[in-house]
């Protein structure tokens, strides 16, 4: 997986997510392998809720939004 960001919300708010590569993995070129898909997750207490790639939602104080971005697909130089 590429980068994972965790954002804790300190007040009730509205959050919008506009992301890509959640359904289809980044593809490889010239024989390189594809990478893992990204993920958007809302953590409410001990429950993790999988979110779509594009969403606008109410988020409550104390919840955590995790955005996991994928790396690029592989490239085979041989």
Secondary structure, DSSP 8 states (H G I E B T S, - for coil): --EEEEEE-SS-EEEEEE--SSSS----BTT-------EEEEEETTEEEEE-SEEEEEE-TT-EEEEEE-----B---
